[in-house]
Amino acid sequence: MRLTNARLEDATLVDLTIEAGRIAAISPATGRLGDIDLESRLLLPALTDGHVHLDKTVLGMPWRPNSGAPTVAGRVENERRLRRSLTPVPQRAAALLHRMIASGTTRLRTHVDIDDEIGLDNFHALQAVIAQHRAEADIELVAFPQSGILRRPRVADLLDAALAEGADLIGGLDPASYDGDARA
């Protein structure tokens, strides 16, 4: 299929060739009509979700009341307790990822908890889910030491291991307020 006269965000007019449901080629507009004339309508990239936690989703699970705490540290500990009762990461992550892709998201950045309790288990689980969906979405994986680095000394080595094993980035909470020492 050929879509003609699409306007890009820089105002350039282009024609697109679609094959097997994907954009196969983008070329300068020729002025000839194709299967569909977009009449200079704006063509934008697919949606991007820059902050998601595929390992923490409870989508599709029974409702549970908010059992949060008044402090960040309390909420982190509450979440650590909660995750012990959840179904396996691959099932929950894939369910949310399928919903995101079906809604038009083709690029996302997911954080995954790295701590001394779960080690790299959830990281490896998300790597497998990501590998299964590489053709559908571009996914960055952020090693996320939500439980702290200084509070949980094994975490620094786990973050190094996650980077060595393919993490794209390292995230985290504010080290001054959470771990109490930004320099360390």
N, CA, C and O atoms as a DFTB+ gen file, in Angstrom:
736 C
 N C O
     1  1       0.843      -1.171       0.000
     2  2       0.000       0.000       0.000
     3  2       0.893       1.240       0.000
     4  3       1.946       1.269       0.637
     5  1       0.446       2.258      -0.728
     6  2       1.157       3.539      -0.742
     7  2       0.274       4.616      -0.149
     8  3      -0.862       4.814      -0.578
     9  1       0.816       5.317       0.854
    10  2       0.177       6.493       1.421
    11  2       0.941       7.691       0.881
    12  3       2.170       7.721       0.937
    13  1       0.233       8.661       0.366
    14  2       0.902       9.798      -0.253
    15  2       0.556      11.095       0.472
    16  3      -0.465      11.211       1.150
    17  1       1.448      12.060       0.299
    18  2       1.250      13.420       0.815
    19  2       1.077      13.485       2.326
    20  3       0.190      14.182       2.820
    21  1       1.908      12.772       3.054
    22  2       1.922      12.853       4.511
    23  2       2.898      13.963       4.915
    24  3       3.958      14.114       4.306
    25  1       2.542      14.726       5.928
    26  2       3.402      15.809       6.398
    27  2       4.134      15.343       7.661
    28  3       3.510      14.885       8.619
    29  1       5.458      15.466       7.648
    30  2       6.255      15.142       8.829
    31  2       6.301      16.352       9.755
    32  3       5.878      17.445       9.379
    33  1       6.818      16.152      10.966
    34  2       6.840      17.249      11.935
    35  2       7.700      18.422      11.483
    36  3       7.514      19.533      11.980
    37  1       8.636      18.217      10.558
    38  2       9.438      19.335      10.038
    39  2       8.788      19.985       8.811
    40  3       9.413      20.809       8.144
    41  1       7.542      19.619       8.514
    42  2       6.720      20.145       7.424
    43  2       7.014      19.515       6.063
    44  3       6.371      19.874       5.077
    45  1       7.962      18.594       5.986
    46  2       8.266      17.899       4.740
    47  2       7.100      17.005       4.335
    48  3       6.507      16.329       5.175
    49  1       6.774      17.004       3.042
    50  2       5.757      16.085       2.525
    51  2       6.441      14.823       2.028
    52  3       7.454      14.886       1.332
    53  1       5.880      13.675       2.392
    54  2       6.472      12.388       2.024
    55  2       5.393      11.411       1.572
    56  3       4.203      11.591       1.832
    57  1       5.858      10.370       0.887
    58  2       5.027       9.220       0.544
    59  2       5.558       8.036       1.343
    60  3       6.759       7.938       1.596
    61  1       4.672       7.150       1.734
    62  2       5.061       5.973       2.505
    63  2       4.632       4.711       1.782
    64  3       3.559       4.660       1.179
    65  1       5.468       3.707       1.846
    66  2       5.128       2.385       1.347
    67  2       4.929       1.490       2.565
    68  3       5.799       1.401       3.432
    69  1       3.781       0.834       2.620
    70  2       3.446      -0.061       3.722
    71  2       3.490      -1.491       3.196
    72  3       2.868      -1.814       2.184
    73  1       4.230      -2.338       3.895
    74  2       4.294      -3.769       3.557
    75  2       4.109      -4.574       4.822
    76  3       4.762      -4.310       5.832
    77  1       3.240      -5.541       4.777
    78  2       2.963      -6.427       5.915
    79  2       2.634      -5.630       7.176
    80  3       3.041      -5.996       8.279
    81  1       1.888      -4.529       6.996
    82  2       1.447      -3.746       8.132
    83  2       2.481      -2.817       8.736
    84  3       2.236      -2.227       9.788
    85  1       3.636      -2.673       8.092
    86  2       4.706      -1.822       8.615
    87  2       5.177      -0.859       7.550
    88  3       5.042      -1.121       6.355
    89  1       5.734       0.263       7.991
    90  2       6.316       1.214       7.054
    91  2       7.587       0.601       6.488
    92  3       8.534       0.333       7.227
    93  1       7.609       0.381       5.192
    94  2       8.771      -0.216       4.531
    95  2       9.672       0.852       3.925
    96  3      10.880       0.651       3.803
    97  1       9.085       1.999       3.541
    98  2       9.884       3.067       2.927
    99  2       9.177       4.403       3.099
   100  3       7.951       4.500       3.059
   101  1      10.004       5.432       3.294
   102  2       9.528       6.814       3.324
   103  2      10.356       7.564       2.290
   104  3      11.586       7.532       2.325
   105  1       9.677       8.237       1.372
   106  2      10.395       8.955       0.311
   107  2       9.743      10.319       0.101
   108  3       8.593      10.530       0.485
   109  1      10.483      11.240      -0.510
   110  2       9.890      12.555      -0.781
   111  2       8.601      12.402      -1.591
   112  3       8.501      11.537      -2.462
   113  1       7.631      13.244      -1.295
   114  2       6.345      13.184      -2.002
   115  2       6.553      13.424      -3.492
   116  3       7.292      14.322      -3.897
   117  1       5.889      12.606      -4.296
   118  2       6.025      12.708      -5.751
   119  2       4.904      13.532      -6.375
   120  3       5.020      13.983      -7.515
   121  1       3.822      13.728      -5.629
   122  2       2.671      14.421      -6.194
   123  2       1.693      13.472      -6.862
   124  3       0.572      13.862      -7.188
   125  1       2.111      12.225      -7.068
   126  2       1.197      11.224      -7.638
   127  2       0.366      10.636      -6.514
   128  3       0.846      10.485      -5.391
   129  1      -0.867      10.310      -6.815
   130  2      -1.737       9.735      -5.804
   131  2      -1.406       8.260      -5.601
   132  3      -1.050       7.543      -6.536
   133  1      -1.535       7.838      -4.363
   134  2      -1.333       6.434      -4.033
   135  2      -2.656       5.809      -3.648
   136  3      -3.719       6.267      -4.068
   137  1      -2.584       4.765      -2.850
   138  2      -3.803       4.097      -2.400
   139  2      -4.631       5.011      -1.504
   140  3      -5.861       5.009      -1.561
   141  1      -3.943       5.790      -0.678
   142  2      -4.621       6.739       0.198
   143  2      -3.855       8.057       0.148
   144  3      -2.648       8.089       0.385
   145  1      -4.554       9.137      -0.160
   146  2      -3.963      10.475      -0.157
   147  2      -4.216      11.077       1.226
   148  3      -5.366      11.308       1.601
   149  1      -3.152      11.332       1.981
   150  2      -3.302      11.883       3.322
   151  2      -3.519      13.392       3.331
   152  3      -3.720      13.985       4.391
   153  1      -3.480      14.011       2.162
   154  2      -3.835      15.422       2.006
   155  2      -3.100      16.335       2.983
   156  3      -3.698      17.220       3.595
   157  1      -1.802      16.105       3.119
   158  2      -0.922      16.920       3.981
   159  2      -1.203      16.769       5.474
   160  3      -0.785      17.616       6.264
   161  1      -1.896      15.719       5.871
   162  2      -2.130      15.501       7.300
   163  2      -0.816      15.136       7.986
   164  3       0.075      14.536       7.384
   165  1      -0.719      15.510       9.244
   166  2       0.499      15.303      10.022
   167  2       0.674      13.831      10.377
   168  3      -0.252      13.183      10.865
   169  1       1.847      13.323      10.131
   170  2       2.210      11.954      10.473
   171  2       3.165      12.015      11.651
   172  3       4.248      12.588      11.537
   173  1       2.783      11.435      12.778
   174  2       3.603      11.471      13.983
   175  2       4.093      10.080      14.351
   176  3       3.480       9.081      13.974
   177  1       5.190      10.012      15.083
   178  2       5.670       8.703      15.543
   179  2       4.666       8.063      16.497
   180  3       3.787       8.733      17.040
   181  1       4.810       6.780      16.686
   182  2       3.947       6.065      17.620
   183  2       4.195       6.578      19.038
   184  3       5.171       7.282      19.297
   185  1       3.308       6.217      19.933
   186  2       3.416       6.655      21.315
   187  2       4.646       6.074      22.001
   188  3       5.072       4.959      21.699
   189  1       5.212       6.845      22.929
   190  2       6.330       6.404      23.753
   191  2       5.912       6.513      25.208
   192  3       5.342       7.523      25.622
   193  1       6.191       5.486      25.976
   194  2       5.981       5.543      27.420
   195  2       7.353       5.541      28.057
   196  3       8.037       4.518      28.063
   197  1       7.760       6.677      28.594
   198  2       9.109       6.831      29.125
   199  2       9.293       6.345      30.543
   200  3      10.410       6.378      31.060
   201  1       8.222       5.890      31.194
   202  2       8.382       5.447      32.587
   203  2       7.293       4.439      32.935
   204  3       6.157       4.803      33.240
   205  1       7.664       3.182      32.883
   206  2       6.739       2.112      33.254
   207  2       7.530       1.099      34.084
   208  3       8.754       1.017      33.977
   209  1       6.824       0.336      34.904
   210  2       7.440      -0.723      35.720
   211  2       6.722      -2.025      35.371
   212  3       5.778      -2.412      36.060
   213  1       7.152      -2.698      34.320
   214  2       6.495      -3.937      33.902
   215  2       6.553      -5.001      34.987
   216  3       5.666      -5.851      35.065
   217  1       7.584      -4.968      35.824
   218  2       7.710      -5.976      36.877
   219  2       6.745      -5.755      38.037
   220  3       6.543      -6.657      38.851
   221  1       6.151      -4.572      38.122
   222  2       5.300      -4.245      39.267
   223  2       3.822      -4.201      38.933
   224  3       3.004      -4.006      39.832
   225  1       3.455      -4.372      37.695
   226  2       2.050      -4.226      37.328
   227  2       1.187      -5.248      38.055
   228  3       1.593      -6.383      38.303
   229  1      -0.020      -4.800      38.386
   230  2      -1.022      -5.705      38.950
   231  2      -2.247      -5.740      38.030
   232  3      -3.333      -6.147      38.444
   233  1      -2.058      -5.310      36.780
   234  2      -3.126      -5.326      35.789
   235  2      -3.711      -6.732      35.676
   236  3      -2.981      -7.709      35.512
   237  1      -5.016      -6.817      35.765
   238  2      -5.689      -8.109      35.626
   239  2      -5.775      -8.912      36.903
   240  3      -6.404      -9.970      36.929
   241  1      -5.157      -8.430      37.957
   242  2      -5.233      -9.142      39.230
   243  2      -6.431      -8.622      40.018
   244  3      -6.949      -7.545      39.720
   245  1      -6.870      -9.372      41.015
   246  2      -7.981      -8.887      41.838
   247  2      -7.634      -7.538      42.480
   248  3      -6.478      -7.265      42.804
   249  1      -8.661      -6.709      42.652
   250  2      -8.462      -5.404      43.283
   251  2      -7.968      -5.595      44.697
   252  3      -8.388      -6.513      45.401
   253  1      -7.073      -4.721      45.103
   254  2      -6.625      -4.701      46.490
   255  2      -6.555      -3.244      46.924
   256  3      -6.200      -2.376      46.126
   257  1      -6.886      -2.972      48.162
   258  2      -6.871      -1.584      48.623
   259  2      -5.432      -1.070      48.724
   260  3      -4.484      -1.842      48.869
   261  1      -5.303       0.236      48.644
   262  2      -3.995       0.855      48.809
   263  2      -3.532       0.615      50.239
   264  3      -4.218       0.967      51.198
   265  1      -2.381       0.022      50.359
   266  2      -1.828      -0.241      51.693
   267  2      -0.524       0.514      51.861
   268  3       0.385       0.058      52.555
   269  1      -0.440       1.660      51.229
   270  2       0.765       2.482      51.264
   271  2       1.073       3.003      52.648
   272  3       0.323       2.788      53.600
   273  1       2.173       3.681      52.737
   274  2       2.646       4.243      53.997
   275  2       2.885       5.737      53.787
   276  3       2.952       6.196      52.647
   277  1       3.014       6.500      54.876
   278  2       3.176       7.952      54.734
   279  2       4.569       8.404      54.275
   280  3       4.728       9.561      53.883
   281  1       5.560       7.542      54.311
   282  2       6.914       7.926      53.905
   283  2       7.348       7.125      52.687
   284  3       6.786       6.067      52.404
   285  1       8.344       7.624      51.969
   286  2       8.877       6.887      50.816
   287  2       9.429       5.546      51.275
   288  3       9.142       4.517      50.664
   289  1      10.214       5.545      52.340
   290  2      10.791       4.293      52.844
   291  2       9.688       3.304      53.222
   292  3       9.814       2.109      52.957
   293  1       8.621       3.787      53.833
   294  2       7.509       2.915      54.195
   295  2       6.822       2.343      52.974
   296  3       6.439       1.173      52.967
   297  1       6.658       3.165      51.926
   298  2       6.025       2.683      50.695
   299  2       6.910       1.648      49.999
   300  3       6.404       0.673      49.442
   301  1       8.223       1.855      50.027
   302  2       9.147       0.892      49.418
   303  2       9.056      -0.445      50.146
   304  3       8.975      -1.492      49.504
   305  1       9.069      -0.422      51.452
   306  2       8.979      -1.671      52.224
   307  2       7.631      -2.347      52.018
   308  3       7.558      -3.573      51.926
   309  1       6.570      -1.562      51.945
   310  2       5.242      -2.111      51.690
   311  2       5.227      -2.825      50.338
   312  3       4.670      -3.915      50.210
   313  1       5.838      -2.207      49.342
   314  2       5.873      -2.808      48.010
   315  2       6.699      -4.097      48.006
   316  3       6.347      -5.060      47.324
   317  1       7.783      -4.114      48.757
   318  2       8.595      -5.341      48.853
   319  2       7.750      -6.487      49.404
   320  3       7.856      -7.618      48.929
   321  1       6.918      -6.205      50.397
   322  2       6.034      -7.245      50.955
   323  2       4.985      -7.672      49.922
   324  3       4.707      -8.861      49.766
   325  1       4.413      -6.702      49.227
   326  2       3.368      -6.977      48.243
   327  2       3.871      -7.895      47.133
   328  3       3.172      -8.831      46.744
   329  1       5.054      -7.645      46.626
   330  2       5.522      -8.410      45.463
   331  2       5.665      -9.898      45.753
   332  3       5.656     -10.707      44.825
   333  1       5.796     -10.273      47.009
   334  2       5.885     -11.702      47.348
   335  2       4.586     -12.439      47.039
   336  3       4.590     -13.655      46.852
   337  1       3.469     -11.703      46.985
   338  2       2.163     -12.339      46.766
   339  2       1.695     -12.270      45.314
   340  3       0.606     -12.747      44.993
   341  1       2.491     -11.692      44.449
   342  2       2.065     -11.498      43.061
   343  2       2.364     -12.724      42.206
   344  3       3.250     -13.520      42.520
   345  1       1.615     -12.857      41.131
   346  2       1.901     -13.913      40.158
   347  2       3.252     -13.615      39.510
   348  3       3.755     -12.499      39.639
   349  1       3.844     -14.576      38.825
   350  2       5.181     -14.375      38.257
   351  2       5.272     -13.171      37.315
   352  3       4.331     -12.850      36.589
   353  1       6.425     -12.525      37.352
   354  2       6.681     -11.327      36.551
   355  2       6.390     -11.542      35.063
   356  3       5.728     -10.693      34.466
   357  1       6.847     -12.628      34.430
   358  2       6.629     -12.739      32.982
   359  2       5.159     -12.636      32.582
   360  3       4.840     -11.991      31.584
   361  1       4.262     -13.257      33.342
   362  2       2.832     -13.216      33.001
   363  2       2.285     -11.798      33.136
   364  3       1.607     -11.308      32.232
   365  1       2.571     -11.141      34.244
   366  2       2.039      -9.802      34.474
   367  2       2.651      -8.800      33.510
   368  3       1.942      -7.957      32.962
   369  1       3.959      -8.882      33.297
   370  2       4.642      -7.946      32.399
   371  2       4.128      -8.089      30.971
   372  3       3.866      -7.094      30.296
   373  1       3.987      -9.333      30.516
   374  2       3.514      -9.556      29.146
   375  2       2.084      -9.054      28.978
   376  3       1.744      -8.516      27.925
   377  1       1.240      -9.220      29.994
   378  2      -0.143      -8.750      29.901
   379  2      -0.195      -7.232      29.738
   380  3      -0.948      -6.724      28.907
   381  1       0.596      -6.508      30.522
   382  2       0.616      -5.048      30.394
   383  2       1.245      -4.632      29.070
   384  3       0.752      -3.719      28.407
   385  1       2.315      -5.288      28.687
   386  2       2.987      -4.947      27.439
   387  2       2.049      -5.169      26.244
   388  3       2.010      -4.340      25.335
   389  1       1.309      -6.255      26.235
   390  2       0.337      -6.497      25.146
   391  2      -0.690      -5.380      25.085
   392  3      -1.040      -4.919      23.999
   393  1      -1.174      -4.943      26.230
   394  2      -2.168      -3.868      26.265
   395  2      -1.550      -2.572      25.746
   396  3      -2.192      -1.841      24.992
   397  1      -0.316      -2.282      26.143
   398  2       0.349      -1.053      25.687
   399  2       0.534      -1.065      24.172
   400  3       0.257      -0.070      23.502
   401  1       0.997      -2.179      23.638
   402  2       1.235      -2.288      22.195
   403  2      -0.087      -2.169      21.438
   404  3      -0.159      -1.491      20.413
   405  1      -1.121      -2.823      21.936
   406  2      -2.432      -2.751      21.286
   407  2      -2.981      -1.327      21.280
   408  3      -3.783      -0.971      20.416
   409  1      -2.550      -0.516      22.239
   410  2      -3.004       0.878      22.321
   411  2      -2.093       1.832      21.556
   412  3      -2.314       3.043      21.569
   413  1      -1.070       1.295      20.890
   414  2      -0.235       2.131      20.034
   415  2       1.144       2.450      20.555
   416  3       1.897       3.152      19.879
   417  1       1.510       1.968      21.729
   418  2       2.853       2.224      22.250
   419  2       3.835       1.285      21.567
   420  3       3.655       0.067      21.583
   421  1       4.863       1.851      20.974
   422  2       5.875       1.019      20.311
   423  2       7.267       1.276      20.861
   424  3       8.238       0.662      20.418
   425  1       7.367       2.178      21.822
   426  2       8.661       2.476      22.439
   427  2       8.401       2.743      23.915
   428  3       7.512       3.517      24.269
   429  1       9.190       2.091      24.776
   430  2       9.010       2.322      26.197
   431  2      10.305       2.086      26.962
   432  3      11.230       1.416      26.502
   433  1      10.321       2.664      28.137
   434  2      11.426       2.469      29.078
   435  2      10.814       1.873      30.331
   436  3       9.975       2.496      30.981
   437  1      11.242       0.649      30.670
   438  2      10.725       0.006      31.866
   439  2      11.824      -0.087      32.913
   440  3      12.980      -0.383      32.612
   441  1      11.428       0.171      34.137
   442  2      12.312       0.016      35.278
   443  2      12.064      -1.373      35.852
   444  3      10.960      -1.909      35.752
   445  1      13.090      -1.943      36.448
   446  2      12.947      -3.232      37.120
   447  2      13.719      -3.166      38.433
   448  3      14.887      -2.778      38.466
   449  1      13.044      -3.552      39.512
   450  2      13.695      -3.492      40.823
   451  2      14.891      -4.431      40.892
   452  3      14.842      -5.584      40.463
   453  1      15.953      -3.893      41.442
   454  2      17.156      -4.678      41.731
   455  2      17.403      -4.489      43.217
   456  3      17.680      -3.374      43.660
   457  1      17.308      -5.548      43.986
   458  2      17.635      -5.434      45.409
   459  2      18.136      -6.761      45.941
   460  3      18.181      -7.758      45.220
   461  1      18.512      -6.762      47.206
   462  2      19.138      -7.946      47.797
   463  2      18.163      -9.087      48.038
   464  3      18.590     -10.208      48.313
   465  1      16.879      -8.831      47.942
   466  2      15.898      -9.894      48.132
   467  2      15.630     -10.653      46.832
   468  3      15.596     -11.884      46.827
   469  1      15.441      -9.925      45.732
   470  2      15.125     -10.580      44.459
   471  2      16.330     -10.701      43.546
   472  3      16.275     -11.381      42.521
   473  1      17.420     -10.042      43.917
   474  2      18.617     -10.120      43.082
   475  2      18.314      -9.676      41.665
   476  3      17.774      -8.591      41.450
   477  1      18.660     -10.511      40.701
   478  2      18.433     -10.205      39.292
   479  2      17.295     -11.036      38.688
   480  3      17.125     -11.066      37.469
   481  1      16.524     -11.703      39.537
   482  2      15.450     -12.573      39.024
   483  2      14.450     -11.814      38.151
   484  3      14.148     -12.248      37.040
   485  1      13.942     -10.699      38.636
   486  2      12.965      -9.937      37.851
   487  2      13.614      -9.298      36.631
   488  3      12.977      -9.152      35.588
   489  1      14.868      -8.920      36.762
   490  2      15.627      -8.382      35.629
   491  2      15.694      -9.422      34.507
   492  3      15.425      -9.111      33.347
   493  1      16.054     -10.653      34.861
   494  2      16.136     -11.719      33.861
   495  2      14.760     -12.035      33.273
   496  3      14.633     -12.302      32.078
   497  1      13.735     -12.003      34.125
   498  2      12.380     -12.260      33.629
   499  2      11.976     -11.204      32.602
   500  3      11.400     -11.537      31.567
   501  1      12.272      -9.935      32.881
   502  2      11.920      -8.890      31.924
   503  2      12.764      -8.976      30.662
   504  3      12.272      -8.681      29.573
   505  1      14.007      -9.370      30.787
   506  2      14.824      -9.551      29.578
   507  2      14.167     -10.560      28.645
   508  3      14.144     -10.363      27.431
   509  1      13.634     -11.638      29.210
   510  2      12.970     -12.658      28.384
   511  2      11.692     -12.106      27.743
   512  3      11.431     -12.366      26.569
   513  1      10.905     -11.356      28.494
   514  2       9.685     -10.758      27.943
   515  2      10.044      -9.779      26.825
   516  3       9.408      -9.770      25.772
   517  1      11.054      -8.969      27.059
   518  2      11.489      -7.993      26.053
   519  2      11.943      -8.710      24.783
   520  3      11.598      -8.297      23.676
   521  1      12.710      -9.775      24.944
   522  2      13.196     -10.524      23.774
   523  2      12.029     -11.066      22.948
   524  3      12.109     -11.111      21.720
   525  1      10.955     -11.474      23.606
   526  2       9.787     -12.007      22.899
   527  2       9.016     -10.925      22.144
   528  3       8.235     -11.238      21.246
   529  1       9.226      -9.667      22.494
   530  2       8.445      -8.579      21.901
   531  2       9.302      -7.571      21.142
   532  3       8.841      -6.466      20.855
   533  1      10.529      -7.929      20.817
   534  2      11.434      -7.005      20.113
   535  2      10.871      -6.524      18.776
   536  3      11.114      -5.384      18.380
   537  1      10.133      -7.369      18.086
   538  2       9.590      -6.979      16.785
   539  2       8.424      -6.008      16.919
   540  3       8.073      -5.329      15.955
   541  1       7.821      -5.935      18.099
   542  2       6.639      -5.096      18.300
   543  2       6.943      -3.778      18.995
   544  3       6.223      -2.797      18.806
   545  1       8.008      -3.744      19.800
   546  2       8.283      -2.542      20.581
   547  2       9.775      -2.428      20.870
   548  3      10.472      -3.426      21.056
   549  1      10.239      -1.194      20.900
   550  2      11.609      -0.883      21.283
   551  2      11.584      -0.600      22.780
   552  3      10.954       0.363      23.216
   553  1      12.265      -1.429      23.570
   554  2      12.155      -1.358      25.025
   555  2      13.526      -1.175      25.654
   556  3      14.433      -1.978      25.437
   557  1      13.670      -0.104      26.443
   558  2      14.876       0.102      27.241
   559  2      14.618      -0.461      28.632
   560  3      13.511      -0.359      29.161
   561  1      15.653      -1.056      29.216
   562  2      15.529      -1.682      30.531
   563  2      16.416      -0.934      31.527
   564  3      17.632      -0.842      31.356
   565  1      15.776      -0.402      32.571
   566  2      16.466       0.378      33.588
   567  2      16.588      -0.461      34.858
   568  3      15.581      -0.885      35.425
   569  1      17.825      -0.699      35.305
   570  2      18.058      -1.355      36.590
   571  2      17.744      -0.328      37.676
   572  3      18.367       0.732      37.732
   573  1      16.786      -0.641      38.527
   574  2      16.229       0.339      39.451
   575  2      16.416      -0.107      40.904
   576  3      15.691      -0.983      41.376
   577  1      17.374       0.483      41.613
   578  2      17.615       0.114      43.012
   579  2      16.677       0.859      43.962
   580  3      17.127       1.647      44.793
   581  1      15.386       0.609      43.838
   582  2      14.401       1.358      44.623
   583  2      14.621       1.199      46.122
   584  3      14.344       2.126      46.883
   585  1      15.109       0.050      46.559
   586  2      15.291      -0.182      47.995
   587  2      16.559       0.463      48.534
   588  3      16.887       0.317      49.711
   589  1      17.264       1.173      47.673
   590  2      18.488       1.850      48.097
   591  2      19.732       1.068      47.743
   592  3      19.685      -0.126      47.446
   593  1      20.830       1.766      47.782
   594  2      22.133       1.143      47.527
   595  2      22.906       1.021      48.827
   596  3      23.458      -0.039      49.122
   597  1      22.953       2.092      49.607
   598  2      23.666       2.045      50.885
   599  2      22.882       1.272      51.934
   600  3      23.470       0.608      52.788
   601  1      21.561       1.352      51.875
   602  2      20.718       0.611      52.832
   603  2      20.849      -0.896      52.621
   604  3      20.661      -1.677      53.553
   605  1      21.167      -1.291      51.415
   606  2      21.260      -2.703      51.047
   607  2      22.568      -2.889      50.274
   608  3      22.572      -2.848      49.044
   609  1      23.666      -3.092      50.984
   610  2      25.002      -3.048      50.369
   611  2      25.238      -4.000      49.196
   612  3      26.084      -3.710      48.350
   613  1      24.538      -5.097      49.113
   614  2      24.737      -6.018      47.975
   615  2      24.248      -5.436      46.661
   616  3      24.602      -5.931      45.591
   617  1      23.445      -4.398      46.731
   618  2      22.800      -3.850      45.548
   619  2      23.809      -3.250      44.573
   620  3      23.623      -3.363      43.361
   621  1      24.862      -2.622      45.061
   622  2      25.861      -2.028      44.158
   623  2      26.437      -3.095      43.224
   624  3      26.573      -2.858      42.024
   625  1      26.772      -4.258      43.764
   626  2      27.295      -5.343      42.921
   627  2      26.228      -5.875      41.967
   628  3      26.534      -6.236      40.831
   629  1      24.984      -5.923      42.424
   630  2      23.901      -6.377      41.556
   631  2      23.675      -5.410      40.396
   632  3      23.376      -5.839      39.281
   633  1      23.816      -4.114      40.650
   634  2      23.681      -3.125      39.570
   635  2      24.803      -3.300      38.545
   636  3      24.563      -3.222      37.341
   637  1      26.029      -3.536      39.025
   638  2      27.136      -3.800      38.096
   639  2      26.831      -5.030      37.247
   640  3      27.080      -5.040      36.041
   641  1      26.290      -6.064      37.885
   642  2      25.964      -7.287      37.152
   643  2      24.859      -7.020      36.123
   644  3      24.926      -7.518      34.999
   645  1      23.857      -6.245      36.499
   646  2      22.765      -5.932      35.567
   647  2      23.304      -5.185      34.347
   648  3      22.910      -5.474      33.217
   649  1      24.193      -4.236      34.570
   650  2      24.796      -3.523      33.431
   651  2      25.583      -4.483      32.552
   652  3      25.492      -4.420      31.326
   653  1      26.355      -5.368      33.169
   654  2      27.148      -6.335      32.409
   655  2      26.261      -7.291      31.621
   656  3      26.666      -7.805      30.578
   657  1      25.051      -7.528      32.120
   658  2      24.132      -8.468      31.480
   659  2      23.112      -7.794      30.573
   660  3      22.176      -8.445      30.109
   661  1      23.276      -6.500      30.312
   662  2      22.441      -5.876      29.296
   663  2      21.506      -4.764      29.717
   664  3      20.755      -4.265      28.879
   665  1      21.512      -4.348      30.982
   666  2      20.675      -3.204      31.365
   667  2      21.121      -1.992      30.554
   668  3      22.318      -1.781      30.356
   669  1      20.172      -1.205      30.090
   670  2      20.491      -0.018      29.304
   671  2      20.872       1.163      30.180
   672  3      21.699       1.989      29.793
   673  1      20.272       1.243      31.357
   674  2      20.455       2.393      32.242
   675  2      20.352       1.959      33.694
   676  3      19.895       0.856      33.997
   677  1      20.783       2.844      34.591
   678  2      20.537       2.665      36.017
   679  2      19.700       3.844      36.473
   680  3      20.004       4.993      36.151
   681  1      18.651       3.561      37.219
   682  2      17.804       4.608      37.782
   683  2      17.957       4.611      39.282
   684  3      18.900       4.025      39.815
   685  1      17.051       5.257      39.963
   686  2      17.099       5.222      41.414
   687  2      16.357       6.361      42.053
   688  3      15.941       7.312      41.392
   689  1      16.199       6.248      43.354
   690  2      15.614       7.311      44.153
   691  2      16.705       8.307      44.497
   692  3      17.892       8.000      44.388
   693  1      16.304       9.496      44.912
   694  2      17.267      10.518      45.314
   695  2      18.174       9.964      46.413
   696  3      17.694       9.671      47.508
   697  1      19.478       9.814      46.145
   698  2      20.367       9.188      47.127
   699  2      20.569      10.016      48.389
   700  3      20.853       9.456      49.448
   701  1      20.430      11.318      48.303
   702  2      20.604      12.140      49.501
   703  2      19.450      11.918      50.473
   704  3      19.663      11.774      51.677
   705  1      18.235      11.892      49.946
   706  2      17.095      11.749      50.848
   707  2      16.811      10.291      51.197
   708  3      16.303      10.013      52.283
   709  1      17.124       9.355      50.305
   710  2      16.771       7.966      50.588
   711  2      17.889       7.207      51.290
   712  3      17.671       6.618      52.349
   713  1      19.081       7.219      50.707
   714  2      20.209       6.529      51.329
   715  2      20.946       7.418      52.325
   716  3      21.764       6.935      53.108
   717  1      20.655       8.712      52.296
   718  2      21.242       9.619      53.251
   719  2      22.654      10.077      52.935
   720  3      23.291      10.727      53.765
   721  1      23.159       9.750      51.743
   722  2      24.523      10.139      51.408
   723  2      24.683      10.131      49.878
   724  3      24.980       9.093      49.286
   725  1      24.484      11.283      49.254
   726  2      24.565      11.371      47.803
   727  2      25.963      11.072      47.297
   728  3      26.112      10.455      46.241
   729  1      26.973      11.485      48.009
   730  2      28.353      11.276      47.555
   731  2      28.689       9.777      47.536
   732  3      29.251       9.285      46.557
   733  1      28.359       9.069      48.580
   734  2      28.657       7.635      48.647
   735  2      27.851       6.890      47.596
   736  3      27.957       5.669      47.487
